[in-house]
Amino acid sequence: MAGTRIALAALLAVATLPARAQEVTFNDPVGDDSGPGTYKYPTDRVYKPGSFDLTRLKISQKGDKVTFEASVNADLEDPWGMGSGFALQMLFVHVKTGPGGFTEGIPGTNVAFAPDDAWNKVVILSPQKAFRVKQELKQKCDPKVKDAAVAPDGTTGKGRTITATVNKKDLGDGDVTKWGYQVLVQSNEGFPDKSDVLTRKVNEFEGQHRFGGGNDGECDPHVIDLLAGKGAGDKGEVDEQHRMLAYECNPDGTPKKKATLKMVHK
């Protein structure tokens, strides 16, 4: 009897321990915030060096919640009064949770995904209010894509890290540490093109609020930084980023060869 009581007490003690978070972290090289290697920041002084330079992505699950933390290489600021602790950045965290998925990026990113790296869900980290993000998705995306996109109710910036928490059920079943991820760093655009989901364009030449080093058409990826390789932060991953974001344009600015991305896994 004594042994039984001890065993029961041990089980109860384990049961009352706080649940340990499952987490996975990816790192990205510093100084690769130039897209395919040619992009330049807009000229307005609010776009400070490093603002779009991804350095880390951390995903953690505790209970029925999953938290995304994305860090950049500059202090976050809110020059446009968004009220969320940051204003410039806009990140799309694509998640591969299982087979199938989408091979086209969200409108305005101008990227494709390799068939084996198709995404199932995308979490949008935006300084815009969730209702604005959802409105944009509804107006500009295929219904199936819209339903696969998750706009957190509250995304905040502090220090150099942008954070949002979503319900696990909105992502699907499975172990978050086993999924594939790809995060695209973009810039929040309050007055986007009619077909773009709150994304800032990349043109041939940089302007006050336009990135330069790309193409004035819609054939260039509108991505300033992303994860590459194994997400370890090795310098060799810069070359892999450039390869993924390589593109070709037709004379009229339409895509001849789209930038094609891969997921990163632990």
Residue pairs with C-beta under 8 A, 6 or more apart in sequence:
19 62
19 63
21 60
21 61
21 62
22 60
22 61
22 62
22 175
22 176
22 177
23 58
23 59
23 60
23 61
23 176
23 177
24 58
24 59
24 60
24 176
24 177
24 181
24 266
25 56
25 57
25 58
25 59
26 56
26 57
26 58
26 181
26 227
26 231
26 232
26 264
26 266
27 55
27 56
27 231
27 232
27 233
28 54
28 55
28 56
28 57
28 225
28 226
28 227
28 228
28 231
28 233
28 237
29 233
29 234
29 235
29 237
29 238
30 53
30 55
30 73
31 53
31 73
32 53
32 225
32 237
32 238
32 241
33 39
33 50
33 51
33 52
33 53
33 54
33 73
33 185
33 224
33 225
34 40
34 213
34 224
35 202
35 211
35 213
35 214
35 220
35 221
35 223
35 224
35 225
35 245
36 220
36 221
36 241
36 242
36 245
36 246
36 247
36 259
37 242
37 245
38 213
38 214
39 202
39 211
39 212
39 213
39 214
39 224
40 206
40 211
40 212
40 213
41 47
41 49
41 51
41 52
41 206
41 211
42 187
42 200
42 206
42 207
42 208
42 209
42 210
42 211
42 212
43 206
43 207
43 208
44 208
44 209
46 77
46 79
46 80
46 88
47 88
47 187
48 74
48 77
49 74
50 72
50 73
50 74
51 72
51 73
51 74
51 88
51 89
52 72
52 88
52 89
52 185
52 186
52 187
52 224
52 225
53 72
53 73
53 74
53 185
53 225
54 70
54 71
54 72
54 73
54 183
54 185
54 225
54 226
54 227
55 71
55 72
55 73
55 160
55 233
56 69
56 70
56 71
57 68
57 69
57 70
57 71
57 93
57 181
57 183
57 227
57 231
58 67
58 68
58 69
58 70
59 66
59 67
59 68
59 69
59 176
59 181
60 66
60 67
60 69
60 176
61 67
61 168
61 176
64 167
64 168
64 169
65 165
65 166
65 167
65 168
66 165
66 166
66 167
66 168
66 171
66 176
67 163
67 164
67 165
68 93
68 123
68 125
68 152
68 163
68 164
68 165
68 166
69 161
69 162
69 163
70 91
70 93
70 125
70 161
70 162
70 163
70 183
71 160
71 161
71 162
72 89
72 160
72 162
72 185
73 160
74 160
75 159
75 160
76 85
76 86
76 89
76 157
76 158
76 159
76 160
76 161
76 162
77 86
77 87
77 88
78 84
78 85
78 86
78 87
78 127
78 157
79 87
79 88
80 87
80 190
81 87
82 127
82 128
82 188
84 127
84 154
84 155
84 156
84 157
85 127
85 156
85 157
85 158
86 127
86 156
86 157
86 162
87 127
87 188
88 127
88 187
88 188
89 125
89 127
89 157
89 162
89 185
89 186
89 187
89 188
90 124
90 125
90 126
90 127
90 185
90 186
90 187
90 188
90 189
90 198
90 199
90 200
91 124
91 125
91 126
91 162
91 183
91 184
91 185
91 186
92 105
92 106
92 109
92 122
92 123
92 124
92 125
92 183
92 184
92 186
93 122
93 123
93 124
93 125
93 181
93 182
93 183
94 105
94 113
94 119
94 121
94 122
94 181
94 182
94 183
94 184
94 263
95 119
95 120
95 121
95 122
95 123
95 171
95 179
95 180
95 181
96 117
96 118
96 119
96 120
96 179
96 180
96 181
96 263
97 120
97 121
97 171
97 172
97 173
97 174
97 179
98 120
98 172
98 174
100 118
100 120
101 113
101 118
101 119
101 120
102 113
102 118
102 119
102 120
102 144
102 145
102 148
103 112
103 113
103 114
103 115
103 118
104 111
104 112
104 113
104 145
105 111
105 112
105 113
105 184
105 261
106 122
106 124
106 141
106 145
106 149
106 197
106 199
107 140
107 141
107 195
107 196
107 197
107 199
108 140
108 186
108 192
108 193
108 195
108 196
108 197
108 198
108 199
108 222
109 184
109 186
109 199
109 221
109 222
109 223
110 218
110 219
110 220
110 221
110 222
110 223
110 255
110 258
110 259
111 184
111 221
111 223
111 245
111 258
111 259
111 260
111 261
112 258
112 259
112 260
112 261
113 119
113 182
113 260
113 261
113 262
113 263
114 260
114 261
114 262
117 180
117 182
117 261
117 262
117 263
119 148
119 182
119 263
120 148
120 172
121 148
121 149
121 150
121 170
121 171
121 172
122 148
122 149
122 150
123 149
123 150
123 152
123 164
123 166
123 171
124 133
124 149
124 150
124 151
124 152
125 152
125 155
125 162
125 164
126 133
126 151
126 155
126 188
126 198
127 155
127 157
127 188
128 188
128 190
128 198
130 151
130 152
130 153
130 154
132 198
133 151
133 197
133 198
134 151
136 192
136 197
136 198
137 145
137 146
137 149
137 151
137 197
138 146
140 195
140 196
140 197
141 149
141 197
150 166
150 170
150 171
152 164
152 165
152 166
154 164
154 165
155 162
155 163
155 164
156 162
156 163
156 164
157 163
168 176
177 266
178 265
178 266
179 265
180 263
180 264
180 265
181 227
181 231
181 263
181 264
181 265
182 226
182 227
182 261
182 262
182 263
182 264
183 226
183 227
184 223
184 226
185 223
185 224
185 225
185 226
186 199
186 200
186 222
186 223
186 224
187 199
187 200
187 211
187 224
188 198
188 200
189 196
189 198
189 199
189 200
189 201
190 198
192 198
192 199
192 200
193 201
196 222
199 222
200 209
200 210
200 211
200 222
201 210
201 211
201 222
202 210
202 211
202 212
202 213
202 214
202 215
202 220
202 221
202 222
203 210
203 211
203 212
203 214
203 215
203 216
204 212
204 213
204 214
204 215
204 216
205 212
206 212
206 213
211 222
211 224
214 220
214 221
214 222
215 249
215 253
216 253
217 249
217 252
217 253
217 254
218 253
218 254
218 255
219 247
219 248
219 249
219 250
219 253
219 254
219 255
219 256
219 258
220 247
220 249
220 259
221 245
221 247
221 258
221 259
223 245
223 259
225 241
226 241
226 244
226 245
226 261
227 237
227 264
228 237
228 238
228 240
228 241
228 244
228 262
228 264
229 236
229 237
229 240
229 264
230 237
230 264
230 265
230 266
231 237
231 264
231 266
244 259
244 260
244 261
244 262
245 259
245 261
246 257
246 259
247 255
247 256
247 257
247 258
247 259
248 255
248 256
248 257
249 255
249 256
250 256
